Amino acid sequence: MTTSELAPHELRVLVSVAEARGFGAGAARLGLTQSAVSHAVRTAERKLGVVLFTRGRQGAAPTEAGARAVARARHILRLLDTMGAEVHAAGGGEVTGTVRIAAFRSAAVHVLPGVLDRLAARHPGVSPQVNIVREVGPGTTGEVADGRADLAVATLNPDTYPIPKGLLSGKLFEERYLLVHPASAPDPRGLPLVDWAENCSSHTRGWWRDQDWMPTATVTAEDDGVVLSMVAAGMGMAVVPELSLLGAPGGIVTRDLGPDGPKRQVGYVVAPGMAQGAAVRELIRGLRETPVGV
């Protein structure tokens, strides 16, 4: 059996139950009865030959097979939702529709505004939706893999989190990591290290371990903006990518870490089906026009 044998309404039920974490809550989201939703899930499980959800007092949770089915269902439903706009554009009509973008914070703040401004000037009928996602674990790429986003602006770290099979990616620019410290502390080596969870890749961490002057992080923050505020307040030093330093507060000094210092690649990730869409193609075009380096 294949997913092509599932009807669109069955796909919507799978997604709704997974996101609502229950059959009753999923039914309420769709305006259906719980029995109708239960029947649709059982039908889907019979067609696919696997159990898609565990049932219990705490509700329903996708099995491993169910999580994959739900992700595939989101992709299929998204293609169906955008079909009208794509056909219209292919016939010479205006490029329209919603583009769902997942981006980590500094990219959303410093890269996307210019890109989306140019996109709006060229295609006013395109409506972007931006979701800021922490670049931890699957991060922004995981949003595309799960069908929650059409395109991700992502840190391309194949050693840390390889691009899932079947997704497409492209490099936009490479940036250095720099040492930042308070201007009031000319020698940062005696300061504590301020860090945040997203500031990680196997290469970066490996470089840190090789530096005998780098202390263990003693202050942690939620994101790079808070890190820079703490550094400006004299609470410590940090190692951050150049993109995070755009719009940094006053009172900090940056230092180059040399030719062997850590770097990261920033790029985009997109599902093949969505990469063919006119609105997403125009978004990728705008991203590629972003100046290399920051």
N, C-alpha and C positions, 0 to 999 in steps of 0.2 A: 504494500500500500504506500501511497505517496501523499504529500501535503496538498497536491493539486486536487485530491478528491475531497478536501475539506471546503465547505461553502464559506463565503465571506462572513456570514453571521456566526458561524462556528469559530472562526478565527478571532472575531471581536469578543466572543465569550471567553476564549482562552486568555486573551490579553486583560480583559476586565477582571476576571477571577484572580489572576496573578497579581495585578496591581492593587486590588482591594484586599487581597489576602483572605478571601472567603467567598463562598458561593452566594450567601445572602447579600453581602455588600456588593459583590460583582453584579448580581441581578438588579439591585437598586440603581446602580450606575447606568445600566442599560434600559431601565424601565421594564424589566421582565420579571416573571415569577421565578422564585428559587428553583422550583421543579423544572421549569423550562431550561434554566442554566445547567442544572445537574444533568438533564437529558442530553444537552448539547455537548457537555464534557464527556459523558460516557460514550456518545456517538463518535467523538473525535478519538478517544482512546481505543475504541474498537477498530476504527479505520486505520489508525497508525500501529496498532498492536502493542502499545506500551502504556504504562500508567503515567499520567501526566501530572497528577497532583496527589500529595498525601493529605488525607482528611483527618481532622482531629478536633478536640475541644477548642483549640486556639485558632481554628479556621483551616484554611487550605494553603499549602505551599508547593510551588513547582518542584518536581523531582528534577534530576539532572537532565533527563530527556524532556521534561516539561519546560524547563528554562530555555532549552534550545528551540523547542516548538514555539514558545511564546516570542522569542526573538525573531524567528523566521516569520511568524504571523504578523509582527509589527512591520517588517520589511514589505511583505506582500500587501498589507492594507495601505501602507504609505504609497506604494506604486499605484494602487487603485485610486487613492485620493487625489493624486497628482495627474492622473491620466488626462482629464479634461483640459487642464492648463497646458500640458505638453502637446496634445493634439492641436490645440489652438495656436501655439507658438510655431509648430511645425508647418502649419498652413499659412504662415506669414503674419500671424497676429502678434499682438503685444506679449512680451514675456511677463507672466504674472505668477502669483502664487506665494505661498509661505515657504521660507527656507529655515530649517531648524539647525542652529549652530551651537555646538558645545565648545567652550574655550576655557583655558585656565585663566586666572584672574589678571595677570599682567598682560596677557595677549588681548583679553577682552577690553582692558583699559587703554592700551597703547597701540594696538594694531588694528582692531576691528573698526573703531570709529571712522577712520579715514577710508577704509575699504568700503564700509557700508554707505558712507556719504557718496562715494563715486558710483556705487551700485544704484542708489536711489536716483541719482542724476540721469543715469542711462536708462534705468528701468523702474519708473515710479510705481509700477504695478506689483513689484516684488516686495514682500513684507518679511523682514528677518525677525527671527525669534532667537535670542541669545540666552543660553543657560551657562552660568559659571560653574565649573566642575573642578573639584580638587584633583590635581595631577598626582594621585596616589593609587597604586595598583593599576587596574584597568584605565582609570582616569577618563579623559575626554574620548580616547579611542574606544573605550568600553561602551560609551553612549551610542556610538555608531554601530558597534557590533551587536548591541541589544536592540537596535532599531529605534532608539529614543532621539537620535539626532541624524540629520542628513549629512552633515560634515562636521569634523572636529578640527580645531586648531590644537595641535598636540606637540608634545616633546617626543621626538623620535629617538627612542632609546632601545634598540633591538636587544641589547643584553639584559636590560631590566624588565621590559615588557614587550615582547615581539608583537608586531602587527598581526592580528589574527588572520588566519588563512582566508582568502576570499575578498579581503578589503584592499583598496588601492590607496597609495600614499604618495606624496611628493614633498620634496624639501623646499622650504621657503628661504631660510637664512640660518647662518650659524652665528652664535654669540659666545663671547668669553664670559667667564666668571671673574669677578673682581673682588678684592678685599676692601671692605669699607670699615671705617672706624671714626670715632668722634674727633673733630678737629682739635679738641682740647687735650687729646692723648696722642702725641706724636709717635710714640712707640706702642703699637697695638698688642705686642706679644704678651704683655702682662694682663690683658683684659680677658674676661670670660667670653666664650663664643655664644652668640645668639643664633638660633637656627629655627627652621620650621619643617614640617613633615614632607612637604612637596619638594623641598630642596634636595632631591636625592636621585642619583643614578649610579650604576655600578662604577662608571669611570670617575665620577666626582668623589664618591666615597673612597675609592681606591687611591686617588690622588691625596685625599686628606690623610689617610692612614700613613702615607709615605712622608708626611711633613712632621718632623719631630717638634716643631714649634707650635703646631695646631693643638689647642686643648680640646678636651671633650666638651660637647655642648652642655652648658649649665643653665641656660635660659632658653626656653622654647616658646614659640608664638604660633598663632593660627595661620598667618600668611605673611608674605614678604613685605607688605605695607606696614604691618605692625613691627616686623623686625627692624626696618629702617627707622621707624619712630623711636624704637628702643635704643638703637645705635646713636641717633641724634641726641637722645637724652643722656648719653654717657654710660649706658648700662653694659656695653660690651662692643665686640667687633662681630662682623659677619662676612661670609663669602656668598655673593649673590650674582646672578646673571645680569648682563647689561640691561636687558629689557626692564627688569625690576627697578633700575635706577632712574628711569625716565620720570621726571616729576618728583624726585626724592627730596625730602626736607633739607633745609639748610643745616649747617653745623656738622657735616660729615665730609670725610676725605676718602677718595678712592685710590687704590694702588693696584697696578698691574701685577699679575702673578707669573709673568714670564711666558716664554714660548711653549713651555710644557704644562702650563696651567690648564685647568679643566675647561671644557667647552660643551655646548649642547646644540643640537640641531632642532629647529622649530619647523614644523611642516603641517600639512593637512592630511586627513584620513577621510575616506569616503567609501560608501558601498557602491559596487559596480552599477547597480540599477539606477541609483540616484545620480551617479556621475554623468549619466547620459541626459539628465534633465537640463532644460535650458536655463532655469534659474540657478541651479547649482554650478553649471558650467560658467555662468557669468560671475558667480561668487569666486570660483577658483581663479578665473582671469584676473579679478581684482586683487586677490591675495598674491598672485604672481607678480603683479605690478608694484607690490610693496618693495621699497628699496632694500637691497641685500645689506644686512647689517642694520644696527639701530644706533 
